[in-house]
Amino acid sequence: MSETTPKFTPILLGSDFNVYGMARSFYELYGQPVTAYAAQELAPTRFTKIVDVHLIPGFSEDPVFFDEMKKLVEEYKNHEEPVILIGCGDGYAELIAKHKEVLQEAFVCPYIDYDLLKQLNNKENFYQVCDKYNLPYPKTQIITKQMVEEDKVIQPFDYPVALKPTDSVEWLDVHFEGRKKAFRIQSATEFGEILNKIYDNGYTSDLILQDFIPGDDSNMRVLNAYVDKNHKVKMMCLGHPLLEDPAPAAIGNYVAILPEYNEKLYQQIQEFLEDIKFTGYANFDMKYDERDQTFKLFEINLRQGRSSFFVTLTGYNLAQWVVKDYVTDELKDQEVVYANRDEDKIKLWLGVSTGTFKKYTRENDDKKKALELIEQKRYGTTFDYDKDHNFKRWLLMNWMLYNYRKSFARYFKENKG
């Protein structure tokens, strides 16, 4: 780092696309590799020079997480410069909040307190918060394990319906054939079968049953925000997903995002985040409901999303906000940035090849705009970074793109809503 570069140390938790995207964001700003700690090695952070991953078996859960982090607290607590700790998954974000009192002895932890995190992380509780702030969300019914066991489940909506776990962290440890991040269920028979599978395989928390909002992937929106240590929103960046991963285990993972501007939506979410006294990164998933012309919230992630590098790609580097907040203290007098006002500066983010995008994205005006950006070379990916090229990484990238092509060929079915 040069003499004018802020003095700080970032530490990331995890090894997935989110970690690589954050590491790349830091590297683009400061030219220094980033240290990460994770329970297992995932493809996005293999064969890279910009992130150094330390693997610790069992690190994604207590007691291993707490024991290992206490060692790092001792190592860093007398560090001369700020050490910023960023969790890049739901589980890591929750663990940081849970142990924040101890971790803050050594680290900057840009996270809300554990009680608020548990309220927002649980979809059932989050919808109660939405009611308080008049934030639209799909018509919802809660299903408990006891209701299933006693055969007292009532399904009040027309099919198809959406079904998802309230506790996304517990869901990570539940495995069975046909498991998905979220289910779109077409019949009463399928509904009963899936309920039984979920609870027979160890899930204990409640489920969210929802009215399915009509429309395909192109009705989705994703919004990323950064809220400073004084609970003031400083950056909001809205994305319009044009295509999602069709694989059952990856439903809801975006693979193409077109940046978008919506000041009314920005203001609505800003007011909410500031009123609940949020801190750090937030990521919202929502879908536009043509029936009443509203964006209905599905969830808030208390971290950046796996596709959030689209924010950095289009000019609003994700890493700069936390550095300006906790290292240089530049954010205190800065007004909120509503991203993507200037369409001439936006870039298309892709998680698949341009060929896969062109073949499977539904034909509409947004696809035309995206194709124009591809023609103008105004697009990019998280993984393909010109300052981190090597032969092994090139092979890995092509292997991942090939797997995406196979997955789309196997699972993709056009949904016309």
N, C-alpha and C positions, 0 to 999 in steps of 0.2 A: 504494500500500500504506500502511496505517496504521502508526503507530509500534510497535504490538504485533505486526505481521505480520513473519514471518521474512524476512530479507534474503537473496535468492538469485535466480538466473536459470536457468530451465529452457530447454534447447534440445532439440528433437525432430528425429529424422531420418526422413523419409518424408512422404507426403501422403495416406495412405489412411484408412480408418475407424479404425484403431488410433491414428493420430496425432490425429484429431479427438477421439476418446474421451479420450485423455490430456490434450489441450489443454483440453477441457471440464472434466475433473477438476481441473486446476490452476485454471481460471477460477472454478469453483464455490467453491473454497477461498479464493482470493486476489484475484479480480476483475481480473486482469491478463492481457492477451493473451500468447501464447507464440510464440516464433520457431521456425521449422522450416526445414530444408534438405532438398531432394529433387531427384531426377533429372528427374522429370516431375510435372505437375499432374494429380491425380486428383480425381474429383467430390466426395468427402466434405469436402475442404478448400477448395472454391471458394465465393466470395461470402460469406466469413465475417469477422467482426471479432475472433474469439478466437484465431486462429492466423494468423501472417504467414509465408507460405511463400516461401522464396528458391529459385528454380529454377537448377540447375547441370547442364547436359547431361553425361551420363556419370558423375554423382556416385555412383551406386550401386555402382561398381566401382573398383578400383585401375587405373591410378595416379591417376586424377582425384580419387578420394576422399581419398587420402593428401595429395596436393598442396594441395587446398582446405582440408582440416582443419589442415594446418600453418599456413596463413594465419590460420585462426580461433584457433589456439593462440597465435600472436603477438598477436592482437587482444585475447584474454581473459586471458592469463597474469598480468597485473597487476591484474585485476579485484578490486575491494574485497570482493565477496561471492562465495560459492560459485556455480559454474556447473555445473549438472547436465546431463549428456549422456545422452539416452535414445534408443536405436535402436528403431524400431517395426516392424521386419521382420527375417526371418532373416538376410538379407544385411548389413544395417546392424549387427545385433548381432555378427555374426562379424567385421566390419571394425573395430568398436570394440575387441573383444577382441584382435584381431591387432595393432593399433597402440596398445594401451593404455599402454605405457610412454611414448610420445611424448605422447599425448592427456592423460595425467594431469598434465602440466606446467601445464595450464590448467583441465582439467575434472574434475569428480567423475564417475567411470566405474563404476557399480554392476554390474560384470560379472566373471565368472570369468576365469581366465587362458586363453589361447588353446589350450593343449594339452588342458585339460579340456573346453573348448567343442567342439573337434574330435571328442573321444571321445563326447560326448553328442549332438552334432548329427547324427552319422552313425548311422542307425538300426541298422546292423549292430553297431557298437560299443556302442550304447546297450543292445541286448539282452544283450550280454555282461556289462554292468554290472548289468542286471536279474537275471541268473543269480547273480551274486555276492551280491545283497541279497534273493534269494528273492521278487522282484517278478514276479507272473504276467504273461505276454504270450502272444500267439497262437503256436501251433506254426508254426515258421518254417524256411524254407530259403533260402539265399543263391544267387543266380544271377549269374554274372560274364559280361562281354562275351565272353571267350574260350570259355566253355561254349556260348554261343549260336552263335558262329562255327564251332565244331567239332561242333555238333549233339550236345552231351553233356548237355543239360538233362533232368533227371528231375523229374516232377511227382508227388509222393507223396500228394497230398491229393485228396479227392473234390471235384467241382465243386458250387457255385461256389468260386473261390479269389480272394484279394485279392493284388494286385500293386502295388508302389509303389517309388519310387527310394530308395536309402539316403541320397543326398546331395540334400537339398531345395534347397540354394542352386544347385548346378549345374543342377538340373531347371528352374529359372526361365528358363534360356536355351535350353531345348529346345522346339521347336515343330513340330507336324505335325497333320494332320487327325485328330480323334479323341483328341487329347492330353487327359489328365485328371490331377488331383492324385493320384488313386489309382484303380486299375481293379478292378472286380468282374467276373471272367471266368467265362463259363458253359460253355465247351467247349474241347476240345483244339485245334480249328481256330482259334478266336479267340485262344487263348493263344499259339500260334505266330506268328500275324499281328502281334500287339501286340509281342512280343519283338523281331521284326525291325524294326518301325517305330521302336521306341525307339532301338536302336543304329544304324540307318541314318540317323537324324537328329541324330547328334552326341553323344548321351549316352555317357559312358565309364565311370562308376562302376557299382557293383554294384546289383542289384535285390533287393528283399525279396518273397519268395513266402510267403503265409500261408494257413493254414486259415481259412476264413471263419466268423466267429462268428455264429450264427443271431440273427435279430431285426432290427427296423427301427431308425430313428433314435432311438426312445425308449429304447433300451438303452444309448445313449451317455452318457458323463459328461465334463465338463471341469472341471479343477481349477486354480485360480490361486493362487500363493503369492508372498509377499515374504520374502526372507531377508536379514538385516541384515549389516553389514560385519564382524561377529564370527561369521558363519556360523550364526546362530540364526534359526529360522523365527519370524516375528512375526505373519503373517496367512495364513490359508488359507480359500479360498472355493470351494465346490463348486457346480457348475451341472449341471442335468439338461436337455440339449437335447431338445426335443420335435419339432423340424423342421429339416431341412437344405436348403440350396440344391440343386436337382436338376440344374442346368446342368453339363455334363461338366467344364468348366474350373474349376468352383467346388465340386465335391463335397467334403464335409468342412467347408464353411463353414456354421456354425449360423445360423439365422434366428429361433429362438425358444428361450429358456433360462429354466427355472424353477429358482431357487435351492434347494439341498437341503443337508441336514445329515447327515454320516456320520463319527462320531468315530473309528471304527476305521480308516477309510481315511485320514483326516487324520493320525492317529498314524503310520501306516505310511509315508506320503510324507514326513512331517516327519523321521522317523528317517533316511530315505534322504538327504534334502537336507542335513541337518546332518552326516552321516557323510562325505559326499563334499566337504564344506566349500564348499557353493554360496554364491553371493552374487547378490543382485538379484531380478528378477522371473523366475518360472518358470510355465509353462503346460503342463498334461498333458492329453492326449486318451486316453480309455480306453472300453472297452465291457464291459457286464455279460454274462457267459457263464452262462446258466441251466444248462448241462450240469454245471458244477462249482461254481456259486454264487461266482464270483470276478470281480473287476474286472480285465480284462486291458489292460495299457498298450500303446498304439500308439507314442507318441513323447513327448518332452519338447521344448517350444519354449523357448528361452532368452530369452524376452521375454514381454510380454503378448500374448494372442491378439486377433484382429480383433474378436471379440465380447466382450472382457473388460470393456467398460464395464458389463456386467451387475453387476460387483462394486461399482462406484461407485453404480450405480442403486439397489442394495438396501441401501446404507448403509455401505460399507467403502471409501471414496474411495481409488482407486488411487494418486493423487498424494501423499497425506499420508504414506505409509510412507517413501518415499525422502527427503522433507523432514525428517521426524522423525529419520531415521537419520543423515543427513549434514550437516544444517543446525542443528537444535536439540538433537540428541543425546538425544532423549527415549525412544528405543526400548531403550536398554541395560538398563533395569530393568523393561520391560514384558513381561508373559507373552504367550505366543502367543494370538492371537484365532482361534478356530474359528467361522467365520461361519455364519449362518442357523439358529442354535439356536432363535430365536424366530420361529415361522412367521407371527406377526401383523405382522412388520415387513418381510417379503420383498416384492419386486416382480418382476413378469414382465418380462423383456427381450425386445423384438421387433426384428427386422430387416426385417420385412415388415408390410403393413397387417393390421389385425385381421381383415379379411375374408378375406385369403389364409390367415392362420393358421387361422381357423375352418373353411375349406373343405378344407384339405389335411392337417391334423394328425390322426393316427390317434385314433379314439375310445377313451379309457381314463380311468382316475381322474385321471391327471396333467393331461389336457386339461380335465377338469371343474374341477380346481383352478385352472388357468390362466384358464378362462372366468370363474370367480368373481372373480379378480383384475382382469380386464378390466372386468367389471360394476362393481367397486368403484373403478375408475380407478387401480388400483395396478399400473400398467405404464408402460413408456416405451421410447424408442429411443435410439440413439447420436446420430443426426442431428438429430432434432427437438428443439431447445433453445430455450426461451422467451426467453432472453436473447440469442439470436443469430438473430432472425427478420428477414427482409427478403423482398421480392417475388421476387427472383431465386433466393434459396435455397428459397423455397416452391415455385417452379416446378421447380427441380432435384430436390427431394425427391419431388414427385409424378411426375416423369419416372422416377426410380429405382423407385418403388413400382409404376408401370405396367409397367416392364421386368420386375420380379419376377413380376407377374401373367402376363405373356406367357411367361416362362421356365417357370413352374410348369405352365401350360397345355400347353406343348410337351414338357416333359421328365419331368414327374412321373408315376411309376408306383408305386402302393402296393406296398411290400415287406412281406410278411407273414412274412418270415424263412424 
